[in-house]
Amino acid sequence: MSVTILVPVLDEERALPDLVARLARLDPAPAQILLVDGESTDRSVAIAREAGWDVMMAERGRARQINAGVAAAKGDVVCVLHADTLPPEDAVAVIERTLADPRIALASFTPVIGGPGGTRWITTAHNRAKTWYAPLITRPHLFLRGVRLLFGDHAMFFRRADFLAIGGCTPGDAVMEEADLCVKFARLGRIRMVPRRVETSDRRIAAWGPWKANWIYFKVGMLWALGLRHRMARHYPDVR
């Protein structure tokens, strides 16, 4: 089993140095680290190339960038990693061990959200809880089958062939593209969040405040559930 770490980015020069350092310590190493750039205007591409990563350009939009990256990936397994999320050093082994079970179609790590001020335990707990209540509210028929909704900061991973077979991400989605993937992957098998932590930046919480941040997360999720996709991006501003 070969693993591609796919990093979709847009102007992430502040976050990338920490990710470069973490991925350099992965043991075993992935077969490929692929940065998919969506027209960055900073040094994101230069940082990735200096690190020896593969780099490709794609039309801006995380869903489109992920689709392009998976299509070009060399590995038969892909892990989509946000630039501000740091995986454990044994991430490749965890991915290989998890997907060795043919019943599992899609999986992720368990995010812990934090930053210089420490761990954001309330938002971390809410992040975990919504993997259950989001499908309960929005797709109860999937919830009754045990399906969880995973999100981008969970570092989701899957078999490349399965991703291509289900049609990948919905191209126009600027946010919540991972929720659609969960719905699609549920047709193929189980969805699992493994009890192995990834560290995710709290930069949005630091910018918005914890209560506003959790309200935004909930509101965007409800817009997705109601089919109001065209309104999601305006309620989820970029924070770099």
N, C-alpha and C positions, 0 to 999 in steps of 0.2 A: 504494500500500500504506500503510494507516494503522496505527500501533502504539499499543497500550495497555500501559503499565507497570502491572502489578497487584501490590500489596503487601499480603499477608495479615498481620495483626498481632494480637498480644495483649500488652498492657503493654510497649510498646517505646519509651517516651518517652526513654530514654537513647540508643538507637541512631538514632532518627529525625532529629535535627538534622543529623547528618553526611550522611544519605541525602538530606534535603531540599536541602542545599547542593550535593551532587553532581548530583542530577537537574536542578537549576536551570541547570547548565552544559552539559547535553546539547545537542549541535549536530549534526544538526537535533534539534528538540524533538519529543517524542512527541505524538501526537494527544490522549492522555489519560494522566493518572496517577490511578489508582484505588486508594484504600486500603480494604481490606475488614476491618472490625474485628470481633473475636470476643469482645465483651463486656469490653473493657479497663476497668480501674479507675483508670488513670492519665491523663496528658494526651495520649495517642497521637492521639486523634481531634482534639483542639484543635490540635495541632501541624500535622496534615495540612490542616485547614481554613485555618489561618493561612497555609500555603504555597500555598493556592489549588488544592489537589488535590480531586478528587471523593472523596466518602466514602460508604460504605454499611455497614450492619450485617448480620451473618450469624450463624447458629448457630456456637458455638465449635467449633473443629476445623479444622486447616489444609485438609484435603481438602474439607470443606463450604464453607469460605470461598473457596477457589479456584473451586469449581464455581459458587458464587453470583456471584463477580466476573467470570468468563468469560461467564456468561449475560448479565450487565449491561454488558459492555464495549462501547465504541463503536468500537474499532479492529477491523480484520479480522485483525490479528495481535496476539497477547498474549505478553508476557514476564512470567513470574512471578519477582518479585524479593523476596528476604528482606530484612527491615529492616536487618540487619547486613551486607549485601553491597553493595559500591559498584561500579557498572559503569563502563566507560571512557566518556569524553565523546562518543565516536562510536558509542555502543551502538546507536542507532536505525539508523544507516547499516549497521552490521554485520548487524543483524537483517534489514533489507530486502535486503541483498546475498545473504545466506545463503538466505533463503526464496524468492528469485527463481528458485532451482533447484527445479523441481516434483518432483524425485526425493527431496528432503529433506522428511520429515514432521515431524521434531522435532530441535531443535538446542539447544546451550547454549554458554555461554562456558567458559573454563578458569579454575577458581578457584585463587587463591593465598591461603593462610591465614596471617594474621599479626595483630599488635597492637602495643601500645607497646614491647614487647621485641624486635620484629623479626619476620621471616618464620619460620613453622614449616615448615621444609623437609621434614622427615621425614613429617609428617602431610599436607603438600601432595602429596608423592610417593605416599603411600598412597592418598590421595583419587583421584589420577589412575589408579593401578594397579587400584583396585577397579572402575573402570568396565569393565575387561576381565575380571578374575577373577571378579567377582560373577556375570555371566551365564554364564561358563564353568562355575561350580559349580552355579548355581541353575537356569539355563535353557540347557543346552548346545546344544539345537537352534537357539536364537536366536543363540548365540555363533558357531556354524558359518556363520550367514548374515551375520556381521559386526556384529551388534547390540551396542551398548554400553548399560549401565545408567547413566543420568545421575541426579544427585541435586539436592536443592533449592538448595544453596548454589552451584550451577553457573549459576543464572539461566537456566532453560529457556525456550524460546520456540517458538511453533507457530501455525498458522492456527486462528482461532477456530472456523470451520466444521468443521474436522477434529476438534477437541476435543469439540465437541458431538456429532458423528457417532459417536465411539467411546464416548460415555457419560461422559466426564470422569473425575475421580478417584473411587475407591471411597469412598463417603461416610463410613464409620466409621473410616477410617485416620487416626490421630493423627500417625504418622510413616511414612516410606517410601511416602507416596502417590505420589511421583514415579517410583518403581520400577515400580509398576503401570502408570503412564502409558507408560513405555518399552515395556512388553510390548504394550500396546494399540496404540500408534503404530507398532510394528514391522510391523503388518499393512498399513499405508498406504505405507510407504516407508522411506528410510534415516534413521538416527539419527546425528547428528554433533556432536562437541564441537569448536567452532572455536578456533583458536589465538589467542585474544584474551582477555586476562586480566580477571577481576573480582577485587576485593579482598574477602575474607571474614574476618569477625572470628574471633579465636581464643578467644573468651570461654569456650567450653566446655572447651577444653584448659587454659586458665588456671585454671578452677575444679576440674577433675578431675585434671590432670596428663596429660602426653602419652601415657604407656603405657596408663593407664586409659581415656583418651578413645578411643584406637584400638581397644582391646578392646571398648568399648561399641559403637562403630560396627560392628565385625565381628559382635558378638553379635546386635544388632538386625537386621542383614542376614540372618543365619542364621535368626532367628525368622520373618522375612518369607518366606524361601525354604521353610521347613517348614510354612507356613500357620498359624503361631501368632500371628496378628495381635493377638489380645486381650491378649497379653503384651508387646507391643513398647513401649507407652507407659510402662509401669512401669520399664523398663530405660533409658529415655531422659528423665531429669528435665529440666524447664525450667531454663534459665540466662538471666537477664536482666541 
